């Protein structure tokens, strides 16, 4: 028999999943899987405008999924919640299969 999750956990989980439910945000997490990146590196990788990438990063940080570390004038973004990688693993396992 499974244990029911606390309502506050379900609310936090729902908020995190809604935040991740954008293809560009998932691509950002996927890119950061191999290590921290700057906004410029993410912009180039995603092929999106810097303003767009910055907005996505802001949302991911606001939900505690990413962290930013300043090194002089450069800010590097990294995954703060390893659970994001588990979600990517589920996507790869269940949704990336050839149909």
C-alpha positions as CSV (number, residue, x, y, z in Angstrom):
1,X,0.0,0.0,0.0
2,X,1.4,3.4,-1.0
3,X,1.6,6.4,1.4
4,X,-0.3,9.5,0.4
5,X,1.9,12.5,-0.1
6,X,1.3,15.6,2.0
7,X,-0.7,18.3,0.3
8,X,2.2,20.8,0.6
9,X,4.6,18.4,-1.1
10,X,2.0,17.9,-3.9
11,X,1.7,21.7,-4.3
12,X,5.5,22.2,-4.6
13,X,5.7,19.3,-7.0
14,X,2.9,20.7,-9.1
15,X,4.6,24.1,-9.3
16,X,7.9,22.6,-10.3
17,X,6.3,20.4,-12.9
18,X,4.4,23.4,-14.4
19,X,7.7,25.3,-14.5
20,X,9.5,22.4,-16.3
21,X,6.5,21.9,-18.7
22,X,8.0,24.2,-21.3
23,X,10.2,22.7,-24.1
24,X,12.8,25.5,-23.7
25,X,13.1,25.0,-20.0
26,X,13.5,21.3,-20.4
27,X,16.2,21.9,-23.0
28,X,18.0,24.3,-20.5
29,X,17.9,21.6,-17.8
30,X,19.2,19.0,-20.4
31,X,22.0,21.4,-21.4
32,X,23.0,22.0,-17.7
33,X,23.1,18.2,-17.1
34,X,26.7,18.3,-18.3
35,X,27.7,21.2,-16.1
36,X,27.2,24.9,-15.4
37,X,26.7,27.4,-18.3
38,X,26.4,31.1,-18.8
39,X,23.4,32.8,-20.3
40,X,25.4,33.3,-23.5
41,X,26.2,29.6,-23.8
42,X,22.6,28.7,-23.1
43,X,21.4,31.3,-25.7
44,X,23.7,29.8,-28.3
45,X,22.8,26.2,-27.4
46,X,19.0,26.9,-27.6
47,X,19.1,29.2,-30.5
48,X,16.8,31.6,-28.7
49,X,17.1,35.3,-27.8
50,X,19.0,36.2,-24.7
51,X,15.9,37.9,-23.2
52,X,13.9,34.7,-23.7
53,X,16.5,32.5,-22.1
54,X,16.9,34.9,-19.2
55,X,13.1,34.8,-18.5
56,X,13.2,31.0,-18.5
57,X,16.2,31.0,-16.2
58,X,14.4,33.4,-13.8
59,X,11.4,31.1,-13.6
60,X,13.6,28.0,-13.0
61,X,15.5,29.9,-10.3
62,X,12.4,31.2,-8.7
63,X,11.2,27.6,-8.1
64,X,14.6,26.6,-6.8
65,X,15.4,24.3,-9.7
66,X,18.5,26.2,-10.8
67,X,21.1,28.2,-8.9
68,X,23.3,31.0,-10.2
69,X,26.9,31.6,-9.2
70,X,28.6,34.9,-10.0
71,X,32.3,34.8,-11.0
72,X,33.2,38.5,-11.5
73,X,30.9,39.7,-14.3
74,X,30.0,36.2,-15.4
75,X,27.0,34.3,-14.0
76,X,26.9,30.6,-14.4
77,X,23.7,28.6,-14.0
78,X,23.6,25.1,-12.6
79,X,21.0,22.5,-11.6
80,X,20.0,23.0,-7.9
81,X,17.6,20.1,-7.7
82,X,18.9,16.8,-9.0
83,X,15.3,15.6,-9.2
84,X,15.2,17.6,-12.5
85,X,17.5,15.0,-14.0
86,X,15.2,12.2,-12.8
87,X,12.4,13.9,-14.6
88,X,14.6,14.1,-17.8
89,X,15.3,10.4,-17.3
90,X,11.5,9.6,-17.2
91,X,11.0,11.7,-20.3
92,X,13.8,9.8,-22.1
93,X,12.4,6.4,-21.0
94,X,8.7,7.0,-21.6
95,X,8.4,9.7,-24.2
96,X,11.5,9.5,-26.4
97,X,10.8,6.0,-27.8
98,X,10.2,5.8,-31.5
99,X,6.6,5.4,-32.3
